[in-house]
Amino acid sequence: MQTDPMLPTIHIRQSGPDDVPRLLAVWRQAVLATHGFLSPSDFAVIEAEVRDSYLPHAALWVATDDEDQVLGFMGQSGSHVEALFVAPDHQGRGVGRALVRHAAARQPRLTVDVNEQNERATAFYERLGFRRESRSPVDGAGRPYPLLHLYRNTQT
């Protein structure tokens, strides 16, 4: 739980089946706000994958407010941050930072892949101490969206 009096209270809990519709809404809003580089057809394919395959089956960390409203969520597999999405109206308010802090408490070294065209996300991770390790010319599905592979050691 985050307790800075200048920011909203943020609670982090595991996701449940009832969260899926709100998680999808957060994902969709966040991607529309930050991924203008996606073609409409790629967006539709990715949204279907997220809706049908990822969200219903992934063990996710959900950031909520005091009323249990979903502010954002994170998928983590070992030391890798698989996904991190924050509702646009809550970006810049400590939600993403709280989720990364939660991941770092679980793993001493974190990695994350970021679309190169998503400059806001790259800047966010760099502010949190992530550094570029490498670059791939395509995303994990072979689409023409380069990925930056970032890492952060939380124990130095």
VOTOR-615563 format. One record per residue: x, y, z of N, C-alpha, C in turn. Coordinates in steps of 0.05 Angstrom, whole numbers, plus 32768, in hexadecimal, padded with zeros to 4 digits. Example, Ala and Ser with C-alpha at 12.3 -4.5 7.8 and 13.67 -1.06 7.14 Angstrom:
residues 2
81087F8E809C80F67FA6809C81087FBE809C 81017FD3808E81117FEB808F81028001809D 
END
This chain:
residues 156
80117FE88000800080008000801280198000 800B802C7FF0801A80457FEE800C80598000 801C8069800F8010807B8023801880988021 802380A1800B802980BD8007800F80CE8008 800D80E1801A7FF480F0801D7FEE81028004 800181077FF37FFC81177FDB7FF181077FC4 7FF280ED7FC67FE880DB7FB17FD280CA7FBB 7FC180BF7FA97FAC80AD7FB27FB780947FBF 7FA880897FD27FB180707FDE7FAF805A7FC9 7FC4804B7FC77FC680367FB37FCA801B7FC2 7FB880097FBD7FB97FEE7FC87FC17FDB7FB1 7FD07FC77FB77FD87FB37FA37FCF7F987FAC 7FC07F8A7F9B7FB57F707FA17FB67F5F7F88 7FB27F457F8C7FB17F337F757F967F367F66 7F977F317F4D7F7E7F337F3D7F6C7F1A7F42 7F537F1E7F3B7F3F7F087F3C7F2E7F097F23 7F1E7EF57F1F7F0E7EF47F067EFB7F0C7F02 7EF27F177F187EE07F2E7F167EEE7F477F0C 7F087F477F0D7F187F5F7F057F1B7F617EE7 7F187F4B7ED87F1E7F4A7EBC7F127F617EAB 7EF87F677EAE7EED7F7D7E9E7EFA7F987EA3 7EFF7F9E7EBC7F0C7FB87EC27F297FB87EB9 7F377FA17EBC7F537F9F7EB37F547FA47E95 7F417F987E867F417F9C7E697F3B7FB97E63 7F2A7FC67E717F247FE37E6D7F3D7FF47E72 7F4B7FEE7E877F647FFC7E8D7F797FF77E77 7F7C7FDE7E6F7F8F7FD87E597F887FE87E40 7F6E7FE77E397F667FF57E207F6A80137E22 7F62801F7E387F66803C7E3B7F8480447E3A 7F9480347E487FB1803A7E497FBE80367E2E 7FB780217E207FC3801D7E057FBA80327DF2 7FA1803A7DF27F97804F7DE07FA580697DE6 7FAD806E7DFF7FBA80877E077FD880877E01 7FE4806F7DFE8001806E7DFC800C805F7DE4 7FFB80517DD6800580407DC07FF980487DA5 7FFA80627D9F7FF0806C7D867FFE80617D6E 801480547D72802480487D5C8018802D7D53 800680217D627FFB80087D5A7FE7800C7D43 7FE87FFA7D2F7FD47FFB7D1A7FBA7FF27D25 7FA37FFB7D1A7F897FF27D247F867FD37D24 7F907FC67D0F7F8D7FA97D0E7F9E7F9C7D24 7FB67FA57D287FC77F9A7D3E7FBA7F9F7D59 7FAF7FB77D5D7FA27FBD7D767F8B7FA97D7B 7F7B7FA37D677F657F917D6A7F6E7F757D71 7F837F6C7D647F8E7F517D697F997F4F7D86 7FA97F647D8D7FB47F647DA87F9F7F667DBD 7F8A7F767DB97F757F797DCC7F667F5E7DD0 7F627F4F7DBB7F557F357DBD7F667F227DCD 7F817F227DC87F937F117DD77F937F187DF5 7F947F327DFB7F937F3B7E177F797F337E24 7F637F387E167F487F327E217F437F147E25 7F4B7F047E117F437EE87E117F587ED57E1D 7F727EDD7E1B7F877ECA7E247F967ED47E3C 7F9D7EEE7E3D7FAF7EF87E527FA07EFE7E6C 7F8E7F117E6B7F817F1A7E847F727F047E93 7F637EF37E867F547EDF7E967F667ECA7EA3 7F7F7EC77E9A7F907EB17EA47FA97EBA7EB3 7FB07ED37EB17FC87EDD7EBD7FC47EE47EDB 7FD97EDE7EEB7FD97EE77F067FE47F037F06 7FD37F177F0C7FDB7F337F0A7FDA7F407F25 7FEA7F557F277FE97F677F3E7FD87F7F7F36 7FC47F867F467FB17F9B7F407FB57FB27F54 7FB87FCA7F4A7FB97FE27F5B7F9D7FED7F5C 7F947FF17F757F797FFC7F797F7980137F8C 7F6380227F8D7F6080377FA17F51802C7FB9 7F49803D7FCB7F3C80357FE47F2180277FDF 7F15802D7FC87EFB80217FC17EFE80087FAF 7F177FFF7FAD7F1E7FE77F9C7F197FEC7F7F 7F1A80057F767F18800B7F597F3480067F4D 7F357FF97F367F4E7FF27F297F5A800B7F1D 7F7380117F257F8280287F1A7F96801F7F06 7FA080067F087FB47FFB7EF67FB97FDE7EFE 7FCA7FD17EEE7FD27FB67EF47FED7FAF7EE8 7FF87F997EF380127F907EEA80137F727EEA 801E7F677ED480247F4B7ED380427F477ED7 80497F347EE880667F2E7EEE806B7F117EED 807E7F097EDE80877EED7EDC80A47EEB7EE5 80A87EE27EFD80C37EE27F0880CD7EFF7F0B 80E37F047EFE80EE7F1F7EFF80E57F317EE8 80D57F267ED780CC7F357EBF80B17F427EC3 80AF7F5C7EBF80967F6A7EBF80897F657EA4 80757F557EA380697F4D7E8980577F637E7E 804A7F717E9080377F867E8880337F997E9F 80307FB37E98802A7FC77EAC80197FDC7E9E 80007FDF7EA77FEE7FF27E9B7FE080027EB1 7FDE801C7EAD7FD1802E7EC17FBC803D7EB1 7FA580407EBD7F8F80507EB17F9A806C7EAC 7F9580777E957FA080927E8E7F9A80A77EA3 7F8280A77EAF7F7C80BC7EC37F8B80B87EDD 7F9A80A27EE07FAA809D7EF87FC8809C7EF2 7FD080A07ED97FEC80A17ED37FF980BA7EDF 801180B77EE8801F80CD7EF5801780D17F12 800980BE7F1E7FFF80C17F39800A80AC7F4C 801F809D7F43802C808A7F548023806D7F51 801080687F3F8005804D7F3C801A803A7F30 802680427F1A803A80327F0D8052802E7F1E 805B80437F2B807280427F3E806C802E7F54 8054802E7F5F804D801C7F75804D7FFF7F6B 80447FFA7F5380457FDF7F4780627FD67F43 80737FE77F38808F7FE07F34809C7FDB7F4F 80967FEC7F6380A27FE87F7E80997FCC7F89 80807FC57F8480767FAB7F8C80867F947F7F 808B7F977F65809A7F837F5680B77F827F60 80C37F997F6680DF7F9A7F6F80E27F8D7F8B 80CD7F8F7F9B80CE7F827FB580CF7F647FB3 80C67F5A7F9D80C47F3D7F9880DD7F327F8A 80EB7F437F7A81027F3B7F6A81187F507F6B 81317F487F6F81467F5C7F70814E7F687F55 81487F597F3F814E7F647F2481347F627F14 812C7F787F0881147F787EF8811B7F7D7EDB 810C7F717EC9810E7F777EAD80F27F7E7EA2 80F27F8C7E8C80D97F947E8080DE7F9A7E62 80CB7F947E5180CD7F9A7E3580B97FB17E30 80C37FC67E2180B27FDD7E1C80B37FE37DFE 809C7FE97DF3809B7FF17DD780AC800A7DD4 80BF800A7DC180D180207DBD80C1803A7DB7 80AA80387DA9809A804F7DA2808B805B7DBA 8089804C7DD0807B80567DE7808F80657DF9 8095807D7DF180A9808D7DFF80A280937E1C 808880967E21807F809C7E3D808680847E4F 8082806C7E46808880547E5680A680527E5A 80B580567E4580D280547E4780DC80697E5C 80D380817E5A80DB80967E6D80D3808E7E8A 80BB80837E8D80B2807A7EA880C580657EB3 80CC80517EA480DE803C7EAE80FA80487EB3 810380597EA2811E80667EA7811E80767EC1 810880847EC6810680937EE0810880807EF8 810080687EF4810080547F0A811A80447F0B 812E804C7EFA814880407EFB814D80297EE8 813A80247ED5813F80107EC18152801A7EAC 816280087EA18175800E7E8C81717FFC7E75 817880067E5E81757FF67E45818A7FE07E44 81817FC87E3F81927FB17E3C81967FA97E1F 81807FAA7E1081817FA37DF481687FAD7DE6 81667FA77DCC81507FB07DBB81497F9A7DA8 812F7F957DA381267F827D8F81187F937D79 811B7F8C7D60810E7F9C7D4B80F07F977D48 80E67F827D5580CA7F7B7D5380C07F737D6F 80A67F737D73809B7F6B7D8D809B7F4D7D8F 80917F427DA580927F267DAA80827F157D96 806F7F217D8880607F137D74806A7F187D57 80817F267D55808D7F2B7D3B80817F437D2D 80717F537D3B80667F6B7D2E807B7F817D2E 80797F957D1C808E7FA97D18808D7FBF7D2E 808E7FB67D47808E7FC97D5D80A67FC27D6E 80BD7FD07D6A80D57FCA7D7980D27FCB7D97 80E07FB97DA580DF7FB87DC280FA7FC07DCD 80F97FCF7DE381117FD47DF381107FC17E0A 81267FB37E1081277FA17E2681377FAF7E3C 81297FB57E5281347FC47E6881387FB37E80 814B7FBB7E92814F7FAD7EAB81547FC17EC1 81507FB77EDA81567FC77EF1815E7FB57F08 81757FBB7F14817D7FAC7F2C81747FBC7F44 81647FAF7F55815B7FBD7F6D816D7FBA7F84 81817FA87F8281967FA57F9781B07FAE7F8A 81BB7FC37F9581D57FCC7F8A81E97FCE7FA0 
END
